[in-house]
Amino acid sequence: MSYGPKTRKIRKFRLPGFKWGLAWKITLWYILLLLLTVFILSAITYWGNSQDLHKEKKQVLETTVSRVLGALDDSTDGQAGDIRDPEALNDNVPKGVTIQLTSLQGNVVQKKGNVQVQLPIERQAGPEVRNLDGKDVYYIARPIMSGGKLIGTLQGAADLENVELAETVLLRQLLWLCGSALLLAFLGGLFLSRKVLAPLAELNREISLLTANDLNRRLPLRGSGDELDLLGQNFNHMLQRLETSFQQQKQFVANASHELRTPLMVIRGHADILQRWGAEDPVMVRDSATAMIEETTMMTKLVENLLTLAREELHLNLVLLNMSELIIESARDLPFLRSFTVKYDLLPDIELRGDVLYLKQLIRIILENAGKYVPPGGAIGIYLQNIDNNVRIVIEDNGPGFPPDALELIFDRFYRVDEARSREIPGHGLGLSIAKRIVYAHGGKIWAENLEPHGARFCIDLPSKGEMKLKI
């Protein structure tokens, strides 16, 4: 039994049988954003109006109290006024305000106003909001001074009923506003989201019709230049690359099947011979076994080349190399070069960071390709230069060269320049493809060109040490 902490999966809320499409999600976010905006603006409006209404009531109460106190302090010859003077409250108490004058003994002397509450008798208080007899009012209390003497106290109240009524009306209007905004946000957001997403839905329908056998189709573009149009352009470019890659893959499989079929047929034929007559003829057994070994060797090399090309990326073991020494070492191990005149022109002390095994394979592939087409006694030149912070390897020969239309195709898989002589010349047309893969893995470039009056030249540019950018 496990006593570890238990975890529970948190599932997103989803309505049963309802799929939240992109239009609904945009509408929902639009509603939430608009409601949040309306709520914040409504809260600010409500708070601001409430503060203004309270401030106005407070100011009316304080002004009334000041006028009454001023009227009671209007004395002459140092004589104190009389709080019983009815003129003190006449024309000084506006509607919604009640003023109460109290003697020093605590008796109410005068009271005027329409606020029906009992005012507490205090000497100094407020102005502040109080609940008196179940009503919220602004309450204030001040001492009455006249002729430098305290003659009584004043209590006042301002009714907040109008303020509360105004707040209620404003709150109701804001709620109606929020409801209207919610409805308009829902209808408008759904309409706008569907209108905006209509081209995307059209693209989706077109994409759903595409199949592996229909990669030549292209999505229709509106020419508006917006993000959806750019999406369509990028998708069409992707379809172009997929179509090219798919065709290359089909051609690759067809060529590989063709190249593998021939040695398998040879092996099958010799196996049939051995099964029928081989046990009675030792010479036939030896010849058939030799032919089967040769075909198996060729087929093994073909499979190895196919595996090299099928790898997604080449894993390089980068070390600092002396390229002149690497080229001489690579050519030394090729015995067929003894049939040709090989010329070296290598600048010493040219170094770069690269993979020893792959770069040796690169040099040997180019030299083997030259050896297939250069007649016996021909010449092969190998040059090493330093050009624009790149290490350039040049391998040229005085063979027949390439047809002009083949210069861009010789690095394709299974491409053979002379199909008529393809059976006479060994190989499967994969070497130069592997060479290009190795060069690109080192961040360089490779190309071929013809020489005058005849001959071929391969040029390889590799970044010098410290400047290599890998690309596969």
C-alpha positions as CSV (number, residue, x, y, z in Angstrom):
1,M,0.0,0.0,0.0
2,S,1.3,3.4,-0.9
3,Y,1.2,6.2,1.6
4,G,2.6,8.9,-0.7
5,P,0.8,12.1,-1.3
6,K,-2.3,11.7,-3.4
7,T,-2.9,13.8,-6.4
8,R,-6.1,14.5,-8.2
9,K,-6.5,15.3,-11.8
10,I,-7.9,18.8,-12.4
11,R,-10.4,18.7,-15.3
12,K,-11.4,21.7,-17.2
13,F,-15.0,22.6,-17.0
14,R,-16.8,21.5,-20.2
15,L,-20.5,21.5,-21.0
16,P,-21.5,17.9,-22.0
17,G,-21.8,17.6,-25.7
18,F,-20.7,21.1,-26.4
19,K,-17.4,22.0,-28.2
20,W,-15.9,25.4,-27.5
21,G,-15.0,26.5,-31.0
22,L,-12.6,29.4,-31.6
23,A,-15.5,31.8,-32.4
24,W,-17.1,31.0,-29.0
25,K,-13.9,31.4,-27.2
26,I,-13.2,34.8,-28.8
27,T,-16.8,35.8,-28.0
28,L,-16.5,34.7,-24.4
29,W,-13.2,36.6,-23.9
30,Y,-14.7,39.6,-25.6
31,I,-17.7,39.5,-23.2
32,L,-15.5,39.1,-20.2
33,L,-13.2,42.0,-21.2
34,L,-16.1,44.3,-22.0
35,L,-17.9,43.4,-18.8
36,L,-14.8,44.0,-16.8
37,T,-14.4,47.4,-18.5
38,V,-18.0,48.4,-17.9
39,F,-17.8,47.2,-14.3
40,I,-14.7,49.3,-13.6
41,L,-16.2,52.4,-15.2
42,S,-19.5,51.9,-13.5
43,A,-17.8,51.5,-10.1
44,I,-15.8,54.6,-10.7
45,T,-18.9,56.5,-11.8
46,Y,-21.0,55.3,-8.9
47,W,-18.3,56.1,-6.4
48,G,-17.6,59.6,-7.9
49,N,-21.2,60.6,-8.0
50,S,-21.8,59.3,-4.4
51,Q,-18.8,61.3,-3.2
52,D,-20.1,64.5,-4.9
53,L,-23.6,64.1,-3.5
54,H,-22.3,63.6,0.0
55,K,-19.9,66.4,-0.3
56,E,-22.7,68.7,-1.5
57,K,-24.9,67.7,1.5
58,K,-22.1,68.2,3.9
59,Q,-21.3,71.6,2.4
60,V,-24.9,72.7,2.6
61,L,-25.1,71.7,6.3
62,E,-21.8,73.5,7.2
63,T,-22.9,76.6,5.3
64,T,-26.2,76.7,7.2
65,V,-24.5,76.2,10.6
66,S,-22.1,79.0,9.7
67,R,-24.9,81.4,8.8
68,V,-26.8,80.7,12.0
69,L,-23.8,81.1,14.2
70,G,-23.0,84.3,12.4
71,A,-26.5,85.6,13.0
72,L,-26.3,84.8,16.8
73,D,-22.9,86.4,17.2
74,D,-24.1,89.7,15.7
75,S,-23.9,91.7,19.0
76,T,-23.3,95.3,19.7
77,D,-21.6,97.1,22.7
78,G,-20.3,93.7,23.9
79,Q,-23.8,92.4,24.7
80,A,-24.4,88.7,24.0
81,G,-27.1,87.7,21.6
82,D,-30.2,85.7,22.5
83,I,-30.6,82.2,21.2
84,R,-34.4,82.6,21.6
85,D,-34.3,85.3,18.9
86,P,-36.5,83.8,16.1
87,E,-34.7,85.8,13.5
88,A,-31.6,83.7,14.0
89,L,-33.2,80.8,12.1
90,N,-35.5,82.6,9.7
91,D,-34.3,82.4,6.1
92,N,-31.1,80.6,7.2
93,V,-32.4,76.9,7.1
94,P,-32.8,75.5,3.6
95,K,-34.9,72.5,2.7
96,G,-33.5,69.2,3.8
97,V,-31.7,70.7,6.8
98,T,-32.8,70.9,10.5
99,I,-31.2,73.3,13.0
100,Q,-31.7,73.0,16.7
101,L,-30.7,75.6,19.3
102,T,-30.2,74.4,22.9
103,S,-29.6,76.3,26.1
104,L,-26.7,75.7,28.4
105,Q,-29.1,73.8,30.6
106,G,-29.7,71.3,27.8
107,N,-33.2,72.5,26.9
108,V,-34.2,72.8,23.2
109,V,-35.0,76.5,22.7
110,Q,-35.6,76.6,18.9
111,K,-35.8,74.0,16.2
112,K,-36.5,74.5,12.5
113,G,-36.4,72.1,9.5
114,N,-38.1,69.2,7.9
115,V,-35.8,66.4,8.9
116,Q,-38.0,64.3,11.3
117,V,-35.4,63.0,13.6
118,Q,-34.4,63.5,17.3
119,L,-31.1,65.4,17.4
120,P,-28.8,64.4,20.3
121,I,-27.7,67.4,22.4
122,E,-23.9,67.7,22.1
123,R,-21.6,70.7,22.2
124,Q,-19.0,69.6,19.6
125,A,-19.4,66.8,16.9
126,G,-19.1,66.1,13.2
127,P,-19.9,66.8,10.6
128,E,-20.4,63.0,10.2
129,V,-22.9,60.5,9.0
130,R,-25.1,59.1,11.8
131,N,-28.2,56.9,11.9
132,L,-30.8,58.7,13.9
133,D,-34.2,57.2,14.4
134,G,-33.5,54.8,11.5
135,K,-32.4,57.5,9.1
136,D,-28.9,58.2,7.8
137,V,-28.2,61.9,8.2
138,Y,-25.2,64.2,8.3
139,Y,-25.0,65.4,11.9
140,I,-23.1,68.4,13.3
141,A,-22.9,70.1,16.7
142,R,-21.2,73.4,17.5
143,P,-21.0,75.8,20.6
144,I,-22.8,79.1,20.2
145,M,-20.5,82.1,21.1
146,S,-21.8,85.6,21.3
147,G,-20.0,88.6,22.6
148,G,-17.2,86.4,23.7
149,K,-19.5,84.3,25.9
150,L,-21.0,80.8,25.5
151,I,-24.7,81.2,25.3
152,G,-25.8,77.7,24.1
153,T,-25.2,74.9,21.6
154,L,-26.3,74.2,18.1
155,Q,-27.2,70.9,16.6
156,G,-27.9,70.3,12.9
157,A,-28.8,67.5,10.5
158,A,-28.9,67.2,6.8
159,D,-31.2,64.5,5.4
160,L,-29.5,61.9,3.1
161,E,-32.7,60.5,1.7
162,N,-32.2,62.3,-1.6
163,V,-28.6,61.2,-1.8
164,E,-29.7,57.5,-1.2
165,L,-32.5,57.9,-3.8
166,A,-30.0,59.3,-6.4
167,E,-27.6,56.5,-5.6
168,T,-30.3,53.9,-6.1
169,V,-31.4,55.4,-9.4
170,L,-27.8,55.5,-10.6
171,L,-27.1,51.9,-9.5
172,R,-30.2,50.8,-11.4
173,Q,-29.1,52.6,-14.5
174,L,-25.6,51.1,-14.3
175,L,-27.1,47.6,-13.9
176,W,-29.2,48.2,-17.0
177,L,-26.1,49.4,-18.8
178,C,-24.1,46.2,-17.8
179,G,-27.0,44.0,-19.0
180,S,-27.2,45.9,-22.3
181,A,-23.4,45.7,-22.7
182,L,-23.5,41.9,-22.0
183,L,-26.2,41.4,-24.7
184,L,-24.4,43.6,-27.2
185,A,-21.1,42.0,-26.4
186,F,-22.5,38.5,-27.0
187,L,-24.2,39.4,-30.3
188,G,-21.5,41.6,-31.6
189,G,-18.7,39.4,-30.5
190,L,-20.2,36.3,-32.1
191,F,-20.9,38.2,-35.3
192,L,-17.5,39.7,-35.5
193,S,-15.6,36.6,-34.5
194,R,-17.4,34.5,-37.1
195,K,-16.9,37.1,-39.8
196,V,-13.2,37.4,-39.0
197,L,-12.8,33.6,-38.8
198,A,-14.7,32.9,-42.0
199,P,-11.5,32.9,-44.1
200,L,-9.9,30.5,-41.6
201,A,-12.8,28.2,-41.8
202,E,-12.5,28.2,-45.6
203,L,-8.8,27.4,-45.3
204,N,-9.7,24.6,-42.9
205,R,-12.1,23.1,-45.4
206,E,-9.5,23.3,-48.2
207,I,-6.9,21.7,-46.0
208,S,-9.3,18.8,-45.0
209,L,-9.6,18.0,-48.7
210,L,-5.8,17.5,-49.2
211,T,-4.4,14.0,-49.4
212,A,-1.0,12.5,-50.1
213,N,-2.0,12.1,-53.8
214,D,-3.3,15.6,-54.0
215,L,-0.3,17.7,-52.9
216,N,-0.3,19.7,-56.1
217,R,-3.4,21.6,-54.9
218,R,-2.9,25.1,-53.4
219,L,-5.1,27.1,-51.1
220,P,-6.9,30.1,-52.6
221,L,-5.6,33.4,-51.4
222,R,-7.7,36.6,-51.0
223,G,-4.8,39.0,-51.6
224,S,-5.6,41.1,-48.6
225,G,-2.1,40.8,-47.2
226,D,-3.4,40.2,-43.6
227,E,-2.3,37.4,-41.2
228,L,-4.7,34.9,-42.7
229,D,-3.4,35.6,-46.2
230,L,0.1,35.1,-44.9
231,L,-0.9,31.9,-43.3
232,G,-2.2,30.7,-46.6
233,Q,1.0,31.6,-48.4
234,N,3.1,29.8,-45.8
235,F,0.9,26.7,-46.1
236,N,1.2,26.8,-49.9
237,H,5.0,27.0,-49.5
238,M,4.9,24.0,-47.1
239,L,2.8,22.1,-49.6
240,Q,5.3,22.9,-52.3
241,R,8.1,21.5,-50.1
242,L,6.1,18.5,-49.2
243,E,5.3,17.8,-52.8
244,T,8.9,18.1,-53.8
245,S,10.0,15.9,-50.9
246,F,7.3,13.3,-51.6
247,Q,8.3,13.1,-55.2
248,Q,11.9,12.8,-54.3
249,Q,11.0,10.1,-51.8
250,K,9.0,8.1,-54.4
251,Q,11.9,8.5,-56.8
252,F,14.4,7.4,-54.1
253,V,12.4,4.3,-53.3
254,A,12.0,3.4,-57.0
255,N,15.7,3.9,-57.6
256,A,16.7,2.0,-54.5
257,S,14.4,-0.9,-55.5
258,H,15.9,-0.9,-59.0
259,E,19.5,-0.9,-57.8
260,L,18.8,-3.7,-55.2
261,R,16.9,-5.8,-57.8
262,T,19.9,-6.3,-60.0
263,P,22.3,-7.9,-57.5
264,L,19.4,-9.9,-56.0
265,M,18.6,-11.3,-59.4
266,V,22.3,-12.2,-60.0
267,I,22.5,-13.9,-56.6
268,R,19.3,-15.8,-57.3
269,G,20.5,-16.9,-60.7
270,H,23.8,-18.3,-59.4
271,A,22.0,-19.9,-56.5
272,D,19.7,-21.8,-59.0
273,I,22.8,-22.8,-61.0
274,L,24.4,-24.2,-57.8
275,Q,21.2,-26.0,-56.8
276,R,20.9,-27.7,-60.2
277,W,24.5,-28.4,-61.4
278,G,26.9,-26.9,-58.9
279,A,27.6,-30.1,-56.9
280,E,29.0,-31.8,-60.0
281,D,31.3,-28.9,-61.2
282,P,33.8,-27.4,-58.8
283,V,34.7,-24.7,-61.3
284,M,31.1,-23.6,-61.5
285,V,30.8,-23.6,-57.7
286,R,33.9,-21.3,-57.5
287,D,32.7,-18.9,-60.2
288,S,29.2,-18.7,-58.8
289,A,30.5,-18.1,-55.2
290,T,32.8,-15.4,-56.5
291,A,30.0,-13.7,-58.4
292,M,27.7,-13.9,-55.4
293,I,30.3,-12.4,-53.1
294,E,30.9,-9.5,-55.5
295,E,27.2,-8.8,-55.8
296,T,26.8,-9.1,-52.0
297,T,29.7,-6.6,-51.5
298,M,28.1,-4.1,-53.9
299,M,24.7,-4.5,-52.3
300,T,26.2,-4.1,-48.8
301,K,27.9,-0.8,-49.9
302,L,24.6,0.3,-51.4
303,V,22.7,-0.3,-48.2
304,E,25.4,1.5,-46.2
305,N,25.1,4.5,-48.5
306,L,21.3,4.4,-48.2
307,L,21.5,4.4,-44.4
308,T,23.9,7.4,-44.5
309,L,21.4,9.3,-46.6
310,A,18.5,8.2,-44.5
311,R,19.9,9.6,-41.2
312,E,18.2,12.8,-40.1
313,E,21.5,14.3,-39.1
314,L,25.2,13.5,-39.1
315,H,26.7,13.5,-35.7
316,L,30.1,15.2,-36.1
317,N,33.1,14.7,-33.8
318,L,34.7,18.1,-34.3
319,V,38.5,18.4,-33.9
320,L,41.1,20.8,-35.2
321,L,42.5,19.5,-38.4
322,N,45.4,20.3,-40.7
323,M,43.7,20.1,-44.1
324,S,46.8,19.5,-46.3
325,E,47.8,16.5,-44.2
326,L,44.2,15.2,-44.2
327,I,44.0,15.4,-48.1
328,I,47.3,13.7,-48.6
329,E,46.3,10.9,-46.1
330,S,43.0,10.5,-47.8
331,A,44.5,10.1,-51.3
332,R,47.3,7.8,-50.2
333,D,44.8,5.1,-49.4
334,L,43.3,5.0,-52.9
335,P,45.2,2.5,-55.1
336,F,43.4,3.4,-58.3
337,L,45.1,6.8,-58.3
338,R,48.4,5.1,-59.3
339,S,46.9,4.9,-62.9
340,F,46.7,8.7,-63.1
341,T,49.0,11.7,-62.8
342,V,48.1,13.4,-59.5
343,K,49.1,17.0,-59.0
344,Y,49.1,18.5,-55.5
345,D,49.1,22.3,-54.8
346,L,48.3,22.5,-51.0
347,L,48.9,25.6,-48.9
348,P,50.4,24.5,-45.6
349,D,49.1,25.2,-42.1
350,I,45.5,25.6,-43.2
351,E,43.3,24.4,-40.3
352,L,39.6,24.0,-39.6
353,R,37.4,22.2,-37.1
354,G,35.7,19.2,-38.7
355,D,35.1,15.5,-38.4
356,V,38.1,13.4,-39.6
357,L,36.2,10.4,-40.9
358,Y,33.5,12.3,-42.8
359,L,36.0,14.7,-44.4
360,K,38.2,11.8,-45.5
361,Q,35.1,10.1,-47.0
362,L,34.3,13.4,-48.7
363,I,37.7,13.6,-50.4
364,R,37.6,10.0,-51.4
365,I,34.1,10.3,-53.0
366,I,35.2,13.1,-55.2
367,L,38.5,11.3,-56.2
368,E,36.6,8.1,-56.9
369,N,34.1,10.0,-59.1
370,A,37.0,11.4,-61.1
371,G,38.7,8.0,-61.4
372,K,35.5,6.5,-63.0
373,Y,35.6,9.0,-65.9
374,V,39.2,10.0,-66.4
375,P,40.9,7.7,-69.0
376,P,44.0,5.8,-67.9
377,G,47.0,8.1,-67.8
378,G,44.9,11.1,-67.3
379,A,45.5,13.9,-64.8
380,I,43.9,14.8,-61.5
381,G,44.7,18.0,-59.6
382,I,44.1,18.6,-55.9
383,Y,44.3,22.2,-54.6
384,L,43.9,23.7,-51.2
385,Q,43.3,27.5,-50.8
386,N,42.2,30.0,-48.2
387,I,39.6,32.4,-49.7
388,D,37.5,34.9,-47.7
389,N,37.9,33.1,-44.4
390,N,36.8,29.8,-46.1
391,V,39.0,26.8,-46.7
392,R,38.5,25.9,-50.4
393,I,39.3,22.4,-51.7
394,V,39.4,22.1,-55.5
395,I,39.6,18.7,-57.3
396,E,39.7,18.8,-61.1
397,D,40.4,16.3,-63.9
398,N,40.9,16.2,-67.7
399,G,38.0,13.8,-68.3
400,P,35.0,14.3,-70.5
401,G,33.3,16.7,-68.1
402,F,29.5,17.1,-67.6
403,P,26.7,17.9,-69.9
404,P,25.6,21.5,-69.2
405,D,22.2,20.4,-68.0
406,A,23.7,17.9,-65.5
407,L,25.6,20.3,-63.3
408,E,22.6,21.0,-61.1
409,L,21.6,17.3,-61.0
410,I,24.8,15.4,-60.2
411,F,24.3,15.8,-56.5
412,D,20.8,14.2,-56.6
413,R,20.4,10.6,-55.3
414,F,20.9,7.9,-57.9
415,Y,21.6,10.4,-60.7
416,R,23.9,9.0,-63.4
417,V,25.3,11.3,-66.1
418,D,25.6,8.6,-68.8
419,E,22.7,6.1,-68.4
420,A,24.0,4.1,-71.3
421,R,27.3,3.5,-69.6
422,S,25.8,3.1,-66.1
423,R,26.4,-0.7,-66.1
424,E,30.0,-0.3,-67.3
425,I,30.9,2.3,-64.7
426,P,30.6,1.0,-61.1
427,G,28.6,2.8,-58.5
428,H,25.0,3.6,-57.7
429,G,24.8,7.4,-58.0
430,L,24.8,8.0,-54.3
431,G,28.4,9.2,-53.7
432,L,28.0,12.8,-54.6
433,S,24.7,13.0,-52.6
434,I,26.6,11.8,-49.5
435,A,29.4,14.3,-50.3
436,K,26.9,17.2,-50.4
437,R,25.4,16.0,-47.1
438,I,28.8,16.0,-45.4
439,V,29.7,19.5,-46.7
440,Y,26.3,20.9,-45.6
441,A,26.7,19.2,-42.2
442,H,30.0,21.2,-41.8
443,G,28.3,24.4,-42.8
444,G,29.9,24.7,-46.2
445,K,28.9,24.4,-49.8
446,I,29.9,22.3,-52.9
447,W,29.5,22.8,-56.6
448,A,30.7,21.5,-59.9
449,E,31.8,23.2,-63.1
450,N,33.2,22.3,-66.5
451,L,36.8,23.1,-67.7
452,E,37.8,24.2,-71.2
453,P,38.4,22.4,-73.5
454,H,37.3,19.4,-71.4
455,G,37.4,18.3,-67.9
456,A,35.5,18.7,-64.6
457,R,36.1,20.6,-61.4
458,F,34.6,20.2,-57.9
459,C,34.9,23.1,-55.5
460,I,34.2,22.7,-51.8
461,D,34.1,25.7,-49.4
462,L,34.3,25.0,-45.6
463,P,34.2,27.6,-42.9
464,S,37.6,28.1,-41.2
465,K,38.1,27.2,-37.5
466,G,35.8,29.1,-35.1
467,E,33.4,30.2,-37.8
468,M,31.5,27.0,-38.6
469,K,27.7,27.1,-38.4
470,L,26.2,23.6,-38.6
471,K,23.3,23.0,-41.0
472,I,22.0,19.6,-42.1
